Amino acid sequence: MIVAGYYIDDAGTPGTDSGSVFLDESRKSWCAVIIPERAARALAPAVDVFLRGVKQDYGADELHSADIYGGRDVWQDVSVANRMQVFDLMTGLFETFRLPVIFQTINEWTFADHPAFFAEVRAKRGQFWDVRNIAHFGLLVTCHHLATSFDHLKKEYPSDFPRPLPAYVDEGLAKPGAEVLLPNWERAIRDRRLTFRRSVDTPGLQLADFAAFSIARTQWIAARQREGTPIKPADEHIMAISGKFNHFNLDRVAIDPSNFSRETYELFLRRDRAAKGLTEFPSSDR
């Protein structure tokens, strides 16, 4: 059952070299899907029907997007076309309900980019948090973005955001059922608390998994794309899906798939860093 709230999952392939300084081996990404109260009432039965159909057709108890994309486990003998159809149906849910999506990638150099924020959360971190741990720091930055987005959404759509929302995180950093206090952001996150859950029991986390995979895969494709080499059709499909999300903290950029490369990707990021008052290239100094 889906209820209104924030659904958060991690993404990416930490420890894997992308070939780009902007997506280095230390990275960790987090993705949050925001489900407002009014959307939750209509979204819950739609997701239930969708998941029951997937289980009936393919025998999948839950959706792991990386397995669907890679044709692993129950998806091993499912055609690429049918696997992409599952992705398209998931994309349709995001488009129909215009679910806001927050995506944040943290690297070693993020600490140097945002020293004031690092110092603030370090001072308030609480017993659980190790802010020098990239996974912990990235989740905190994501929660900061959620609070900022909530302020905007509450102002624009007050009836959809009458009160702070609960936040659910896929198990990993903590065991299912664990509750962790945040150092801040009680105005947006109910009880200033993260609750860790299993995705098989929490369909909203499967939506977060899908968004996290699609955006992280788009990063990987862009960082690995060689100049003069066409993007593979399956990868172009994933990039198109990523572009349909209701991004709240990422810029939307139109590209030509026949003329896109790592150099183009890095140029976009260099310009973005300059616009934010950061150095053109990242530094790992803490």
Buried (B, 14 or more C-beta within 10 A) or exposed (E): EBBBBBBBBBBBBBEEEBEBBBBBEBBBBBBBBBBBBBBBEEBBEBBEEBBEEBBEEBEBEBBBBBBBBEBEEBBEEBEEEEBBEBBEEBBEBBEEBEBBBBBBBBBBBBBBBBEEBBEBBBEEBEEBBEBEEBBBBBBBBBBBBBBBBBEEBBEEEEEBBEEBBBBBBBBEBBEBEBEBBBBBBBEBBBEBBBBBBEBEEBBBBBBBBBBBBBBBBBBBBBBBBEEEEEBEEBBBBBBBBBBBBBBBBBEEEEBEBEEBBBEBBBEBBBEBBEEEEBEEEBEEEE
